[in-house]
Amino acid sequence: MNCILLASAMGLLSAATAAVQAASEPLIVVEDRDGASALPYYQALNPQDLDRTTPPVPTPAPRMDSAADAEAAMLPVRSARLSPGNEPRRVIRAPGLTPLFLVGDDDRSRAWLRQRSAALQVLKAVGLVVNVASPEALAALRRLAPGLTLAPVSADDLALRLGIHHYPVLVTATGIEP
């Protein structure tokens, strides 16, 4: 019985291979320069490593002894598309979206975090710190909102997708609110 299944599988495989070979057309050679380098054609594109005579110098990876070291290596975080301000309230439809909020290291964000910390904990919202310069500033924000996850993240792509220009802001599956 196993031999029959194996033979059937081999037959299907060879038939599929033959069909693909028959369906594919032969390659068309546009120009053959007898092995001459195509590099001159690509130099206008400004590739980074045109000099192939010297091997690249390996860049040592920074030593990360802990999660705090790894997080500190990500700082400073800047979100060029976002600034502190009033974001208008609006309805969105994003079923399944985990509630998240955007804050920065500024007076407005610190006041917003103090005021909404308990409500954000009830929502189990995740905080994105979109503008922060140092591990100390990030730690100070975390002290304002114990029990909440605050992660330093550039949110330019998120801001573009959701049409957000200002923070602090809460984003849920049903809306964006200041």
Z-matrix of the N, CA and C atoms (Angstrom, degrees):
N
C 1 1.454
C 2 1.526 1 110.74
N 3 1.356 2 116.37 1 -44.92
C 4 1.471 3 120.17 2 178.16
C 5 1.519 4 111.18 3 -63.60
N 6 1.344 5 117.09 4 -35.34
C 7 1.458 6 120.47 5 179.17
C 8 1.519 7 111.06 6 -64.61
N 9 1.342 8 117.09 7 -37.24
C 10 1.458 9 121.45 8 179.31
C 11 1.529 10 110.10 9 -66.50
N 12 1.344 11 116.82 10 -43.47
C 13 1.463 12 120.63 11 178.14
C 14 1.525 13 111.09 12 -63.51
N 15 1.312 14 116.50 13 -41.15
C 16 1.457 15 120.74 14 179.26
C 17 1.526 16 110.82 15 -64.65
N 18 1.318 17 116.75 16 -43.95
C 19 1.462 18 120.81 17 179.28
C 20 1.529 19 110.63 18 -64.18
N 21 1.337 20 116.90 19 -39.60
C 22 1.469 21 120.70 20 178.29
C 23 1.516 22 110.70 21 -64.23
N 24 1.326 23 116.67 22 -43.59
C 25 1.461 24 120.79 23 179.74
C 26 1.518 25 110.75 24 -63.57
N 27 1.330 26 117.06 25 -42.37
C 28 1.461 27 120.61 26 179.12
C 29 1.531 28 110.73 27 -63.49
N 30 1.321 29 116.41 28 -39.56
C 31 1.463 30 120.56 29 178.53
C 32 1.516 31 111.66 30 -64.32
N 33 1.343 32 117.08 31 -43.15
C 34 1.462 33 120.99 32 178.68
C 35 1.526 34 110.87 33 -64.72
N 36 1.327 35 116.82 34 -40.43
C 37 1.451 36 120.90 35 179.52
C 38 1.525 37 111.38 36 -63.27
N 39 1.325 38 116.91 37 -45.37
C 40 1.469 39 119.51 38 -179.71
C 41 1.528 40 111.20 39 -68.19
N 42 1.330 41 118.12 40 -34.98
C 43 1.462 42 120.72 41 177.48
C 44 1.525 43 110.83 42 -67.21
N 45 1.322 44 116.50 43 -40.46
C 46 1.466 45 120.33 44 179.20
C 47 1.520 46 110.28 45 -65.82
N 48 1.326 47 116.94 46 -41.32
C 49 1.460 48 121.04 47 178.94
C 50 1.526 49 110.86 48 -62.87
N 51 1.312 50 116.67 49 -43.39
C 52 1.460 51 120.86 50 179.43
C 53 1.526 52 110.98 51 -63.96
N 54 1.336 53 116.87 52 -38.97
C 55 1.461 54 120.77 53 -179.88
C 56 1.524 55 110.76 54 -65.58
N 57 1.329 56 116.60 55 -40.95
C 58 1.464 57 120.36 56 179.85
C 59 1.525 58 109.90 57 -66.35
N 60 1.325 59 117.62 58 -42.93
C 61 1.460 60 120.65 59 179.85
C 62 1.519 61 111.52 60 -64.50
N 63 1.316 62 117.07 61 -38.57
C 64 1.461 63 120.34 62 -179.74
C 65 1.527 64 110.75 63 -70.52
N 66 1.345 65 116.62 64 -34.69
C 67 1.458 66 120.43 65 -176.64
C 68 1.516 67 112.29 66 -76.86
N 69 1.326 68 117.72 67 -28.53
C 70 1.457 69 119.41 68 -177.65
C 71 1.523 70 110.14 69 -81.92
N 72 1.310 71 114.44 70 136.56
C 73 1.453 72 119.97 71 -179.47
C 74 1.520 73 108.99 72 -87.21
N 75 1.324 74 117.55 73 156.51
C 76 1.460 75 119.00 74 178.99
C 77 1.534 76 110.51 75 -67.22
N 78 1.333 77 115.51 76 152.04
C 79 1.451 78 120.72 77 178.76
C 80 1.514 79 110.49 78 -67.74
N 81 1.314 80 116.24 79 147.62
C 82 1.453 81 121.93 80 178.13
C 83 1.519 82 107.66 81 -107.66
N 84 1.310 83 117.80 82 122.00
C 85 1.453 84 122.69 83 178.13
C 86 1.521 85 107.35 84 -86.22
N 87 1.325 86 116.25 85 118.94
C 88 1.449 87 121.07 86 -178.42
C 89 1.521 88 110.06 87 -77.90
N 90 1.322 89 116.71 88 -46.10
C 91 1.452 90 120.37 89 178.74
C 92 1.518 91 108.24 90 -156.94
N 93 1.303 92 116.12 91 138.34
C 94 1.452 93 121.86 92 179.00
C 95 1.521 94 107.68 93 -119.52
N 96 1.326 95 116.57 94 117.31
C 97 1.460 96 121.21 95 -177.94
C 98 1.534 97 111.20 96 -103.76
N 99 1.306 98 117.44 97 27.32
C 100 1.460 99 123.23 98 176.78
C 101 1.527 100 112.54 99 53.76
N 102 1.320 101 116.23 100 44.27
C 103 1.458 102 120.46 101 175.16
C 104 1.516 103 115.16 102 85.21
N 105 1.335 104 118.63 103 7.07
C 106 1.466 105 120.61 104 178.81
C 107 1.525 106 109.01 105 -69.10
N 108 1.322 107 116.47 106 143.96
C 109 1.461 108 122.23 107 -177.91
C 110 1.527 109 111.19 108 -64.02
N 111 1.317 110 116.17 109 141.92
C 112 1.466 111 122.12 110 176.07
C 113 1.522 112 111.08 111 -92.29
N 114 1.332 113 117.71 112 3.19
C 115 1.457 114 122.21 113 -177.06
C 116 1.527 115 113.60 114 -53.25
N 117 1.346 116 120.46 115 -41.71
C 118 1.472 117 118.64 116 179.70
C 119 1.531 118 113.16 117 -56.92
N 120 1.314 119 117.67 118 -29.92
C 121 1.457 120 120.69 119 -179.87
C 122 1.527 121 111.72 120 -73.11
N 123 1.339 122 116.21 121 -25.00
C 124 1.458 123 120.56 122 -177.29
C 125 1.518 124 113.12 123 -95.96
N 126 1.330 125 118.99 124 -11.32
C 127 1.454 126 120.86 125 -177.82
C 128 1.520 127 112.47 126 -62.48
N 129 1.303 128 117.92 127 -29.54
C 130 1.467 129 120.47 128 177.86
C 131 1.523 130 111.28 129 -65.81
N 132 1.336 131 116.51 130 -22.10
C 133 1.463 132 120.64 131 179.19
C 134 1.524 133 111.91 132 -81.94
N 135 1.345 134 116.89 133 -7.47
C 136 1.450 135 123.68 134 177.64
C 137 1.526 136 112.98 135 60.41
N 138 1.323 137 117.70 136 57.31
C 139 1.464 138 118.10 137 176.47
C 140 1.514 139 110.14 138 -66.01
N 141 1.327 140 116.28 139 150.38
C 142 1.451 141 122.00 140 -173.41
C 143 1.527 142 113.60 141 -70.51
N 144 1.317 143 117.52 142 -35.21
C 145 1.457 144 119.12 143 -172.02
C 146 1.527 145 111.01 144 -118.97
N 147 1.342 146 116.59 145 68.99
C 148 1.455 147 120.66 146 179.65
C 149 1.519 148 111.79 147 -75.36
N 150 1.333 149 117.65 148 -31.29
C 151 1.454 150 121.48 149 -177.48
C 152 1.524 151 109.61 150 -82.73
N 153 1.316 152 116.44 151 101.03
C 154 1.464 153 121.32 152 -177.58
C 155 1.531 154 111.98 153 -92.23
N 156 1.356 155 117.76 154 0.51
C 157 1.464 156 119.89 155 -177.02
C 158 1.517 157 111.83 156 -78.12
N 159 1.327 158 118.08 157 -32.15
C 160 1.453 159 120.14 158 178.53
C 161 1.522 160 109.03 159 -105.99
N 162 1.318 161 116.66 160 132.93
C 163 1.463 162 118.55 161 -179.54
C 164 1.531 163 110.13 162 -68.85
N 165 1.313 164 116.42 163 148.92
C 166 1.463 165 119.08 164 179.64
C 167 1.532 166 110.22 165 -65.68
N 168 1.323 167 114.85 166 143.19
C 169 1.458 168 120.08 167 177.85
C 170 1.514 169 107.82 168 -82.98
N 171 1.341 170 117.37 169 122.15
C 172 1.460 171 118.55 170 -179.60
C 173 1.525 172 110.77 171 -66.37
N 174 1.312 173 115.76 172 136.14
C 175 1.451 174 121.63 173 176.88
C 176 1.519 175 107.90 174 -91.53
N 177 1.319 176 117.34 175 120.82
C 178 1.463 177 117.62 176 -179.13
C 179 1.525 178 110.52 177 -67.53
N 180 1.301 179 114.76 178 138.62
C 181 1.463 180 119.83 179 177.64
C 182 1.518 181 108.65 180 -73.10
N 183 1.331 182 117.37 181 140.16
C 184 1.461 183 118.06 182 178.43
C 185 1.525 184 110.41 183 -64.20
N 186 1.304 185 114.93 184 144.08
C 187 1.463 186 120.11 185 -178.76
C 188 1.527 187 109.26 186 -76.50
N 189 1.310 188 115.98 187 124.55
C 190 1.454 189 122.16 188 -179.05
C 191 1.527 190 108.21 189 -117.94
N 192 1.324 191 115.48 190 96.37
C 193 1.453 192 119.31 191 -178.88
C 194 1.524 193 112.20 192 -81.66
N 195 1.327 194 117.12 193 -20.60
C 196 1.463 195 119.76 194 -177.16
C 197 1.526 196 109.76 195 -150.04
N 198 1.321 197 114.38 196 171.20
C 199 1.462 198 119.50 197 176.97
C 200 1.527 199 110.42 198 -64.32
N 201 1.327 200 117.18 199 -33.93
C 202 1.460 201 120.62 200 178.56
C 203 1.524 202 110.86 201 -64.37
N 204 1.342 203 117.03 202 -38.13
C 205 1.472 204 120.37 203 177.08
C 206 1.525 205 110.64 204 -64.75
N 207 1.327 206 115.83 205 -42.87
C 208 1.466 207 120.13 206 179.96
C 209 1.523 208 110.51 207 -63.85
N 210 1.322 209 116.50 208 -41.13
C 211 1.453 210 120.33 209 179.46
C 212 1.530 211 110.87 210 -67.43
N 213 1.314 212 117.29 211 -40.62
C 214 1.466 213 121.03 212 179.11
C 215 1.523 214 111.10 213 -63.45
N 216 1.338 215 116.59 214 -31.82
C 217 1.459 216 120.57 215 178.91
C 218 1.529 217 111.50 216 -67.90
N 219 1.328 218 117.65 217 -21.64
C 220 1.465 219 121.49 218 -179.94
C 221 1.528 220 112.10 219 -81.62
N 222 1.322 221 117.11 220 -13.40
C 223 1.453 222 121.13 221 -175.34
C 224 1.523 223 110.69 222 -91.24
N 225 1.298 224 119.50 223 151.12
C 226 1.457 225 127.53 224 2.46
C 227 1.524 226 111.74 225 -77.96
N 228 1.315 227 115.40 226 155.40
C 229 1.458 228 122.26 227 176.22
C 230 1.526 229 107.65 228 -110.05
N 231 1.310 230 115.77 229 130.93
C 232 1.467 231 121.94 230 177.78
C 233 1.517 232 109.18 231 -131.04
N 234 1.305 233 115.97 232 133.98
C 235 1.466 234 122.13 233 174.08
C 236 1.526 235 106.46 234 -116.07
N 237 1.310 236 116.11 235 101.45
C 238 1.461 237 121.88 236 -173.94
C 239 1.526 238 112.72 237 -64.57
N 240 1.326 239 117.72 238 -27.13
C 241 1.471 240 121.47 239 -177.16
C 242 1.524 241 112.90 240 -85.26
N 243 1.317 242 117.30 241 -4.35
C 244 1.467 243 120.67 242 -174.86
C 245 1.524 244 110.99 243 -122.67
N 246 1.341 245 115.49 244 144.33
C 247 1.458 246 121.25 245 175.42
C 248 1.522 247 108.26 246 -145.19
N 249 1.333 248 117.42 247 159.17
C 250 1.469 249 118.98 248 176.16
C 251 1.527 250 110.06 249 -62.47
N 252 1.326 251 116.13 250 138.88
C 253 1.459 252 119.81 251 179.54
C 254 1.513 253 111.58 252 167.17
N 255 1.325 254 115.91 253 -172.78
C 256 1.462 255 122.41 254 -179.71
C 257 1.515 256 109.85 255 -95.38
N 258 1.305 257 116.51 256 114.84
C 259 1.471 258 121.97 257 175.59
C 260 1.520 259 107.54 258 -93.31
N 261 1.323 260 118.60 259 130.28
C 262 1.469 261 119.42 260 -179.79
C 263 1.526 262 111.79 261 -66.96
N 264 1.314 263 114.69 262 144.45
C 265 1.468 264 121.68 263 176.99
C 266 1.525 265 108.38 264 -72.06
N 267 1.347 266 115.79 265 136.81
C 268 1.464 267 118.85 266 176.33
C 269 1.526 268 110.40 267 -155.75
N 270 1.312 269 113.89 268 161.69
C 271 1.461 270 122.04 269 -179.02
C 272 1.523 271 108.91 270 -92.02
N 273 1.329 272 116.01 271 137.58
C 274 1.458 273 121.92 272 172.08
C 275 1.517 274 108.06 273 -132.20
N 276 1.295 275 116.35 274 162.47
C 277 1.470 276 121.41 275 174.39
C 278 1.522 277 107.68 276 -120.41
N 279 1.330 278 115.24 277 104.85
C 280 1.457 279 121.53 278 179.38
C 281 1.523 280 108.39 279 -138.57
N 282 1.347 281 116.99 280 68.99
C 283 1.459 282 119.78 281 -175.99
C 284 1.527 283 111.36 282 -55.69
N 285 1.316 284 115.12 283 135.14
C 286 1.454 285 120.90 284 177.29
C 287 1.511 286 114.64 285 86.85
N 288 1.323 287 117.62 286 -3.87
C 289 1.464 288 120.39 287 -179.78
C 290 1.523 289 110.12 288 -69.15
N 291 1.312 290 116.65 289 127.23
C 292 1.459 291 121.51 290 174.08
C 293 1.515 292 107.74 291 -70.09
N 294 1.332 293 118.21 292 132.86
C 295 1.465 294 118.79 293 179.09
C 296 1.528 295 110.75 294 -57.23
N 297 1.320 296 115.33 295 136.90
C 298 1.457 297 120.64 296 178.33
C 299 1.515 298 108.86 297 -141.70
N 300 1.306 299 114.99 298 157.27
C 301 1.454 300 119.07 299 177.50
C 302 1.513 301 109.48 300 -135.44
N 303 1.326 302 114.54 301 151.98
C 304 1.452 303 121.96 302 -179.69
C 305 1.516 304 108.44 303 -113.92
N 306 1.316 305 116.15 304 128.62
C 307 1.458 306 122.48 305 176.70
C 308 1.518 307 108.46 306 -138.27
N 309 1.321 308 114.95 307 168.14
C 310 1.449 309 120.61 308 175.38
C 311 1.513 310 109.33 309 -135.67
N 312 1.308 311 116.20 310 -177.26
C 313 1.455 312 121.57 311 177.47
C 314 1.522 313 107.90 312 -93.58
N 315 1.340 314 115.57 313 78.08
C 316 1.459 315 122.24 314 -179.42
C 317 1.525 316 108.17 315 -150.17
N 318 1.329 317 116.65 316 164.79
C 319 1.465 318 121.57 317 -176.38
C 320 1.524 319 112.64 318 -59.99
N 321 1.328 320 117.04 319 -42.00
C 322 1.468 321 121.25 320 -178.94
C 323 1.538 322 110.37 321 -61.42
N 324 1.312 323 117.07 322 -45.61
C 325 1.462 324 121.26 323 -179.72
C 326 1.528 325 111.69 324 -65.62
N 327 1.338 326 116.64 325 -40.83
C 328 1.464 327 119.54 326 179.17
C 329 1.524 328 110.87 327 -62.77
N 330 1.327 329 118.15 328 -43.48
C 331 1.468 330 121.45 329 178.19
C 332 1.523 331 110.23 330 -64.46
N 333 1.331 332 117.50 331 -41.16
C 334 1.468 333 122.69 332 -179.79
C 335 1.532 334 109.94 333 -62.81
N 336 1.342 335 116.30 334 -43.41
C 337 1.470 336 120.29 335 179.09
C 338 1.524 337 111.45 336 -63.22
N 339 1.337 338 117.84 337 -44.62
C 340 1.471 339 120.80 338 178.44
C 341 1.523 340 110.58 339 -59.17
N 342 1.311 341 116.46 340 -44.00
C 343 1.462 342 122.03 341 -175.49
C 344 1.532 343 112.01 342 -70.29
N 345 1.317 344 118.66 343 -36.48
C 346 1.467 345 121.58 344 -171.51
C 347 1.525 346 114.88 345 -109.36
N 348 1.294 347 118.83 346 5.43
C 349 1.460 348 122.43 347 -174.58
C 350 1.528 349 112.35 348 -54.39
N 351 1.314 350 117.78 349 -47.46
C 352 1.468 351 120.88 350 -178.13
C 353 1.529 352 111.28 351 -64.70
N 354 1.320 353 117.61 352 -43.71
C 355 1.468 354 121.11 353 179.18
C 356 1.520 355 111.25 354 -64.71
N 357 1.322 356 117.01 355 -37.82
C 358 1.468 357 120.68 356 178.66
C 359 1.527 358 110.99 357 -66.67
N 360 1.329 359 116.57 358 -35.13
C 361 1.469 360 120.13 359 176.63
C 362 1.522 361 111.07 360 -66.45
N 363 1.327 362 117.30 361 -40.56
C 364 1.465 363 120.93 362 177.54
C 365 1.524 364 110.31 363 -61.13
N 366 1.325 365 116.95 364 -40.70
C 367 1.472 366 121.87 365 179.18
C 368 1.530 367 112.66 366 -74.01
N 369 1.340 368 116.30 367 -13.89
C 370 1.476 369 121.83 368 -172.49
C 371 1.527 370 110.30 369 57.37
N 372 1.327 371 114.63 370 41.41
C 373 1.464 372 121.24 371 -178.92
C 374 1.524 373 110.19 372 -75.31
N 375 1.311 374 115.05 373 147.20
C 376 1.461 375 122.78 374 177.86
C 377 1.520 376 107.97 375 -103.02
N 378 1.327 377 116.09 376 133.00
C 379 1.453 378 120.77 377 -177.38
C 380 1.514 379 113.04 378 -96.67
N 381 1.325 380 115.79 379 132.46
C 382 1.455 381 122.19 380 174.20
C 383 1.521 382 107.30 381 -108.92
N 384 1.320 383 116.11 382 116.48
C 385 1.460 384 120.71 383 177.91
C 386 1.521 385 105.75 384 -90.18
N 387 1.323 386 115.45 385 105.05
C 388 1.459 387 121.39 386 -167.17
C 389 1.522 388 114.10 387 -91.39
N 390 1.311 389 117.50 388 -14.06
C 391 1.471 390 122.42 389 175.66
C 392 1.516 391 107.83 390 -145.93
N 393 1.326 392 115.36 391 107.57
C 394 1.466 393 120.64 392 179.41
C 395 1.519 394 107.81 393 -154.42
N 396 1.334 395 115.58 394 139.38
C 397 1.461 396 120.07 395 -172.40
C 398 1.522 397 114.60 396 -96.13
N 399 1.323 398 118.12 397 -33.77
C 400 1.462 399 118.85 398 -169.67
C 401 1.522 400 112.00 399 -141.58
N 402 1.327 401 116.50 400 160.92
C 403 1.471 402 120.31 401 175.36
C 404 1.531 403 111.74 402 -59.90
N 405 1.339 404 117.04 403 -33.61
C 406 1.461 405 120.15 404 179.80
C 407 1.530 406 111.03 405 -66.61
N 408 1.325 407 116.92 406 -41.23
C 409 1.468 408 120.88 407 178.62
C 410 1.525 409 110.48 408 -65.92
N 411 1.320 410 116.89 409 -39.39
C 412 1.466 411 120.92 410 177.54
C 413 1.522 412 110.35 411 -64.86
N 414 1.319 413 117.36 412 -42.34
C 415 1.472 414 121.52 413 178.48
C 416 1.525 415 110.83 414 -62.69
N 417 1.338 416 117.43 415 -38.35
C 418 1.466 417 120.77 416 178.54
C 419 1.527 418 110.68 417 -64.00
N 420 1.325 419 117.62 418 -39.83
C 421 1.470 420 120.77 419 176.90
C 422 1.523 421 110.28 420 -64.21
N 423 1.321 422 116.96 421 -41.36
C 424 1.467 423 120.38 422 179.15
C 425 1.514 424 112.17 423 -64.23
N 426 1.321 425 117.27 424 -33.01
C 427 1.473 426 119.77 425 177.78
C 428 1.526 427 110.96 426 -67.88
N 429 1.327 428 117.54 427 -27.60
C 430 1.468 429 121.03 428 177.87
C 431 1.523 430 112.41 429 -72.52
N 432 1.337 431 116.70 430 -23.62
C 433 1.470 432 121.09 431 -174.80
C 434 1.520 433 110.34 432 -134.51
N 435 1.347 434 117.12 433 64.55
C 436 1.465 435 118.47 434 179.53
C 437 1.525 436 110.27 435 -62.20
N 438 1.315 437 115.44 436 141.73
C 439 1.464 438 120.20 437 -179.85
C 440 1.517 439 113.70 438 92.36
N 441 1.329 440 117.12 439 -10.41
C 442 1.463 441 120.36 440 177.66
C 443 1.520 442 109.93 441 -102.59
N 444 1.322 443 115.54 442 146.32
C 445 1.458 444 120.69 443 174.64
C 446 1.519 445 108.16 444 -84.13
N 447 1.335 446 116.00 445 125.01
C 448 1.459 447 121.75 446 176.25
C 449 1.517 448 107.55 447 -125.17
N 450 1.327 449 116.39 448 117.88
C 451 1.460 450 121.67 449 -177.57
C 452 1.524 451 109.96 450 -120.55
N 453 1.340 452 117.16 451 132.85
C 454 1.464 453 119.50 452 176.97
C 455 1.525 454 110.42 453 -74.43
N 456 1.336 455 116.11 454 119.93
C 457 1.462 456 121.07 455 -175.32
C 458 1.522 457 109.14 456 -148.74
N 459 1.325 458 116.92 457 133.67
C 460 1.452 459 119.67 458 170.29
C 461 1.525 460 106.99 459 -74.14
N 462 1.313 461 116.57 460 129.20
C 463 1.464 462 120.36 461 -173.86
C 464 1.522 463 112.37 462 -114.69
N 465 1.317 464 117.51 463 26.69
C 466 1.463 465 119.65 464 -179.46
C 467 1.520 466 112.51 465 -60.39
N 468 1.325 467 117.54 466 -42.94
C 469 1.463 468 120.69 467 -179.69
C 470 1.532 469 110.53 468 -65.59
N 471 1.320 470 116.99 469 -44.08
C 472 1.462 471 121.29 470 178.07
C 473 1.526 472 110.33 471 -61.79
N 474 1.322 473 116.83 472 -43.39
C 475 1.463 474 120.91 473 179.38
C 476 1.523 475 111.19 474 -60.84
N 477 1.318 476 115.88 475 -41.63
C 478 1.454 477 120.27 476 178.86
C 479 1.527 478 111.12 477 -64.12
N 480 1.320 479 116.11 478 -45.58
C 481 1.465 480 120.32 479 -177.66
C 482 1.518 481 113.04 480 -66.89
N 483 1.337 482 116.92 481 -36.04
C 484 1.459 483 120.21 482 -177.62
C 485 1.529 484 113.01 483 -97.07
N 486 1.314 485 117.18 484 -4.82
C 487 1.461 486 120.13 485 -179.40
C 488 1.517 487 112.41 486 69.48
N 489 1.321 488 116.85 487 33.45
C 490 1.463 489 121.82 488 179.34
C 491 1.523 490 108.42 489 -94.52
N 492 1.346 491 115.86 490 136.29
C 493 1.462 492 120.77 491 179.39
C 494 1.525 493 112.42 492 -117.34
N 495 1.336 494 115.96 493 -21.05
C 496 1.465 495 119.87 494 -174.30
C 497 1.528 496 111.43 495 -132.81
N 498 1.306 497 114.44 496 158.89
C 499 1.461 498 123.21 497 173.14
C 500 1.523 499 106.42 498 -135.50
N 501 1.289 500 119.41 499 161.49
C 502 1.461 501 130.30 500 4.90
C 503 1.519 502 111.42 501 -75.67
N 504 1.325 503 113.98 502 149.06
C 505 1.451 504 120.53 503 -178.30
C 506 1.531 505 109.51 504 -155.10
N 507 1.321 506 115.27 505 147.38
C 508 1.471 507 122.35 506 175.29
C 509 1.511 508 107.96 507 -107.02
N 510 1.336 509 116.15 508 132.24
C 511 1.469 510 121.83 509 178.45
C 512 1.518 511 106.84 510 -119.03
N 513 1.331 512 115.97 511 122.38
C 514 1.462 513 121.52 512 176.39
C 515 1.533 514 108.74 513 -120.66
N 516 1.313 515 116.43 514 -179.46
C 517 1.461 516 120.37 515 179.69
C 518 1.525 517 111.91 516 -66.17
N 519 1.335 518 117.18 517 -18.42
C 520 1.456 519 119.74 518 -176.06
C 521 1.525 520 114.77 519 -116.04
N 522 1.327 521 118.09 520 -7.56
C 523 1.450 522 117.12 521 -178.86
C 524 1.507 523 115.49 522 -174.44
N 525 1.338 524 113.78 523 170.51
C 526 1.452 525 123.79 524 175.37
C 527 1.514 526 105.56 525 -119.97
N 528 1.326 527 115.79 526 127.78
C 529 1.463 528 118.56 527 -179.65
C 530 1.522 529 111.76 528 -140.95
N 531 1.325 530 114.98 529 144.73
C 532 1.466 531 119.38 530 -179.31
C 533 1.522 532 111.89 531 -71.47
